[in-house]
Amino acid sequence: MPPIAQSAGTPAINPPADPDPEKKKKTKEEDDGEELHPFIKGLLKKLPPPETEWKSEARAKWLQAAINIFDLMYTDPDERSRSLTVGFQKASANQ
């Protein structure tokens, strides 16, 4: 940006320099310049923090939600020939 025009006796005013030009670059590199779909953002927000307890039933529910979201967002040319499900089996007492 060019300096602002000056009148007699007034020094030229230059716009302030960007304090951290790398900050914008890092942010853009991190997200690859693309926004995540709101469904994906919501799904990721529901993940519990690492190294915490997360019951199998809750994991299966989250994974099923992911499957449903992907079904809404993407098409599958082989959709009629197969399906994807998530579940868990508890170990029987006899094992």
Secondary structure, DSSP 8 states (H G I E B T S, - for coil): ---B---TT---B-----S-HHHHHHHHHHHTT----HHHHHHHHTS--TTS---HHHHHHHHHHHHHHHHHH---TTGGG-----------TT-
